[in-house]
């Protein structure tokens, strides 16, 4: 299934205990750098009502776990398709961006447990587009390098795919009629469905693992440390509470 913006000079160096970065600000302070794509309300998005801070469901989970592991969290915002490349290049320590751990992605990253499951939908402005067969010859918008892009390729081979970097861009293309439909996760689609009663959806059938997980470098001990804290949050009900908080929230844009 898809920050505090870094300002000023950030000095990052590798440390011997794992993939974690380190920032020096007079005294040494351990810092984890998280990569995300802040266009995925309510997982991660820019809160324009509060100084353009990047907030959301993923952000609060990452902040909580980083603090409990003894780190300060820094967030790098980038296009979704760049995230795993940035991880493997060492520019970020881990990724949280509503990312589904597909078999292809598992070849390049180690994933945490799934912390939220979701279903993918076809969303359109055309009530007649209520089946995969009806999408033949239509233009379908997808986020570049996303699980939705792969789903569209597999399930709608007779459609024309239009890949864009940001979810709002795809919705805008749909609203202006430049595409006929888009593939979108149900939890993300809800924002747009609430705002516009003119959207129509149907759920896609999917095999394999579904849902969101955090991504780490292969063989990185940080993944297991993160996963331990994530499990505690799930067992204590904290993840359920955050789900209720963020997925009932109205967008600020």
C-alpha positions, 0 to 999 in steps of 0.5 A: 500500500504510500517532517520536520523539514531540515533547516540550516546545516545538518552534519551527518556522519555514520556511527559504528553501532548501525545505520543511525546518523549523528548530528553534532550541535555543541554536544553529540546527539544521536539522530535518526533521519527518516525519509518520507513523502509528505503528500499522503494524508493522513500518514504524512502531510504538510500542516500549512496551518501550523508553519508548514510542519510535516505531521501525520500518523507515520510521523507520530509513530516514528517520533514515539519510537525514536524517543523510546530508543533514545534518538532525536528524529529528523525528517527528509521529505522527497518524492516517493520513488526516491525513498528506497534509493536514499535509504540504500545510499545512506541519506536516510536511516529508515523510511516511513511513507505508507509503504507496502513491503512487496517482494520486489522491495524486500530485495532492497530493504528490510521491513518492520511488521505491518502496522496498518492494513488497507485496501486499494480502490479505483476512484473516478468521476465516472459512475460507469467505471465500476469494474476492471474491464470498464477501464480498458482504454482509459487513462489511470493515474498512479503514484510513481514507484508505488504499490498502486502503480504495480497493481494497475499494471497487473490488473488493468493491462489494457489501460493507459497508465499516467505516473505522477509523483504526488497524490494531490497532482493525480487527484487534480488530473482526475478533477480536470478530466485529464485522466479517467481514474486513479488507484488510491488506498482507501484510507487516503481516498477518504479525505477526497471522498468526504470533500467531493460527493462526485467521486465513485470507487470500487475495491480491487482484489489483491493477493499477498501482503497488504498494508504499511511498514517501515523500511530499513537497510538490509541486515540493519539491527535498527529494524529489530529495535524499531520492531520491538517498540512497534510491537509494544505500541500495537499490544498496548493499544497505542497504534489503535489510538493513533489510528482513531486520531489521524484517520478521523482528522480533517485536512488543513489544506 
